[in-house]
Amino acid sequence: MSSVLYDAQGPRAKRRNIVFTVVFLVALAALLWWVFSTLKDKGQLEWSLWEPFFTGTEAWSTYIWPGLQNTLKAAVLAVLIAMPLGAALGIARLSDHAWIRVPAGIVVEFFRAIPVLVLMIFGLALFAEYTDVSSDDRPLYAVVTGLVLYNASVLAEIVRAGILSLPKGQSEAAMAIGLRKGQLMRGILLPQAVTAMLPAIVSQLVVIVKDTALGGAVLTFPELLASANTMSGYYGANVIASFTVVAVIFIALNFALTSFAGWLEARLRRSKKSTGAVVGAEDVDDLNAGEVGGTRKTGADR
């Protein structure tokens, strides 16, 4: 079937696509076989290297679970702080007042341009020099600080782009019936923009979870990936096994987060489908009356 954006394939195109698919599958199978053979020759598939993850709980309770807890703690704290901060900065960048819009833009562009690892290192030095935070807690504080500063600026741009992506006619219609800028943002633009922004927001949340590993690599933060290094040394240099288990955990965690976001987005879209009702003049009066604390005018009053 042809459409405006897609032309139906002819016989030659179909044969060509089948050939390309077969070649790709053969190449992929060859690559997987080469990886398997190399690991086997190096002794990385020996059962003794994988046994700690399947026959006991020591590896999980001593290394993996504490590391996962620290990863989730840092990610959750960063999300809880970065999301409202990013939303506030994104809305501030849309302000009609330059004294609000310009400083918000400077903050967003400044922290968005700095690598998150630099922000973490700066945060560690800041907490060590000017605060009484203990040396054991500084890595966590530094990781959360870096994640918040960077991701709040990125989320601010996501919020701003989501609001600007909505049809301009909605804002014009809302102002035409007497709604103020705050009412327009809270009641019309933000509820619609949340649904449009959700995939990008979830992608950024996945980035937050993964970026906690930077703290383990540089700041000695005992997160999940850092636990794999200690674990592989304790169990006889089973590096491949340890990092494979950790990678699977990261994949499962981020897949669960993405799946939940997809379900939430679908639910929000279903709940916001129009009922087909027409807004009448009395409904507009209700909005204005509620704002000024008065009562709705009746037909006789008009």
Secondary structure, 3 states (H helix, E strand, C coil): CCCCCCCCCCHHHHHHHHHHHHHHHHHHHHHHHHHHHHHHHCCCCCHHHHHHHCCCCHHHHHHHHHHHHHHHHHHHHHHHHHHHHHHHHHHHCCCCCHHHHHHHHHHHHHHHCCCHHHHHHHHHHHHHHHCCCCCCCHHHHHHHHHHHHHHHHHHHHHHHHHHHCCCHHHHHHHHHCCCCHHHHHHHHHHHHHHHHHHHHHHHHHHHHHHHHHHHHHHCCCCCHHHHHHHHHHHCCCCHHHHHHHHHHHHHHHHHHHHHHHHHHHHHHHHHCCCCCCCCCHHHHHHHHHHHHCCCCCCCCCC
